[in-house]
Amino acid sequence: MTVTLPAPLADYFVANNRHDIDAMLAPFTLDAIVKDEGETHRGTEAIRRWMQSTTDKYHAKVEVKEASVTANAWRIAGIVSGDFPGSPITLHYNFTLGGDRIAKLEIGL
């Protein structure tokens, strides 16, 4: 399935699959929030540390399978493969956009 995402989300997933931390971070607002693995990361420096840590640990790639949108909130289902038990798995990425940037991202099952 081909899913058309708004630029900030498409850019995030392309950069994620290249493991390009600078490009992954570029679509986020300065005060963005990321929630993943039971932790909350606030602001670009904390998000950069999370991105680097998870990229180094899992070497994950995401294949976007489904997407839905309500107002500025996007829910993405992606098949995630990498260096972790149970790979590949389906994760859900819940994005909130602030204008043309990512203001919030929550990742979970």
C-alpha positions as CSV (number, residue, x, y, z in Angstrom):
1,M,0.0,0.0,0.0
2,T,1.3,3.5,-0.8
3,V,0.4,6.0,1.8
4,T,0.8,9.7,1.2
5,L,2.0,11.6,4.3
6,P,2.5,15.3,4.9
7,A,6.0,16.4,4.4
8,P,7.2,16.4,8.0
9,L,6.1,12.8,8.5
10,A,7.4,11.6,5.2
11,D,10.7,13.3,5.9
12,Y,10.9,11.8,9.4
13,F,10.4,8.2,8.1
14,V,12.8,8.6,5.1
15,A,15.5,9.9,7.5
16,N,14.7,7.2,10.1
17,N,15.3,4.5,7.5
18,R,18.6,6.1,6.5
19,H,19.5,6.5,10.2
20,D,20.2,10.2,9.6
21,I,19.7,11.8,13.0
22,D,19.9,15.4,11.8
23,A,17.3,14.8,9.1
24,M,15.1,12.9,11.6
25,L,15.2,15.8,14.0
26,A,14.6,18.5,11.4
27,P,10.8,18.2,11.1
28,F,10.3,18.6,14.9
29,T,9.4,21.9,16.7
30,L,11.9,23.2,19.2
31,D,9.7,22.2,22.1
32,A,8.4,18.9,20.7
33,I,7.6,16.0,22.9
34,V,8.4,12.3,22.1
35,K,7.0,9.4,24.2
36,D,8.5,6.0,23.6
37,E,9.3,2.9,25.7
38,G,7.7,4.5,28.8
39,E,9.9,7.6,28.7
40,T,9.1,11.2,27.7
41,H,11.7,13.3,25.8
42,R,11.1,17.1,25.7
43,G,12.9,19.5,23.4
44,T,15.3,18.9,20.5
45,E,18.3,18.0,22.6
46,A,16.5,15.3,24.5
47,I,14.8,14.1,21.3
48,R,18.2,14.0,19.6
49,R,19.6,11.8,22.4
50,W,16.6,9.5,22.2
51,M,17.0,9.2,18.4
52,Q,20.7,8.5,18.6
53,S,20.2,5.9,21.4
54,T,17.4,4.0,19.7
55,T,19.1,4.1,16.3
56,D,22.3,2.7,17.7
57,K,20.5,0.1,19.8
58,Y,17.9,-1.2,17.3
59,H,19.0,-0.2,13.7
60,A,15.3,-0.1,13.0
61,K,13.6,0.6,9.7
62,V,9.9,1.3,9.2
63,E,7.6,0.4,6.4
64,V,4.5,2.6,6.6
65,K,1.4,0.5,6.1
66,E,-1.6,2.6,7.1
67,A,-2.3,6.1,8.0
68,S,-5.4,8.0,9.3
69,V,-5.8,11.7,10.2
70,T,-8.1,13.7,12.3
71,A,-7.4,17.5,12.2
72,N,-3.7,17.8,13.0
73,A,-3.3,14.3,14.5
74,W,-2.0,11.4,12.4
75,R,-1.9,7.7,13.4
76,I,0.5,5.7,11.4
77,A,0.9,1.9,11.5
78,G,4.3,0.7,10.5
79,I,6.1,-2.6,10.2
80,V,9.3,-2.1,12.2
81,S,12.3,-4.4,11.6
82,G,15.7,-4.2,13.3
83,D,17.9,-5.7,16.0
84,F,15.3,-6.5,18.7
85,P,13.4,-9.7,19.8
86,G,10.3,-10.3,17.8
87,S,11.4,-8.3,14.7
88,P,9.5,-7.4,12.7
89,I,6.6,-5.9,14.7
90,T,3.8,-3.4,14.0
91,L,4.1,-0.2,15.9
92,H,1.8,2.8,15.9
93,Y,3.2,6.3,15.6
94,N,0.8,9.0,16.8
95,F,1.9,12.4,15.5
96,T,0.5,15.8,16.4
97,L,1.5,18.5,13.9
98,G,2.0,22.1,14.9
99,G,1.8,24.0,11.6
100,D,4.2,22.3,9.3
101,R,6.3,20.6,12.0
102,I,6.0,17.7,14.4
103,A,4.9,18.9,17.9
104,K,4.4,15.5,19.5
105,L,5.1,11.9,18.7
106,E,4.0,8.9,20.8
107,I,5.2,5.4,19.7
108,G,3.6,2.2,20.9
109,L,1.8,-1.0,20.1
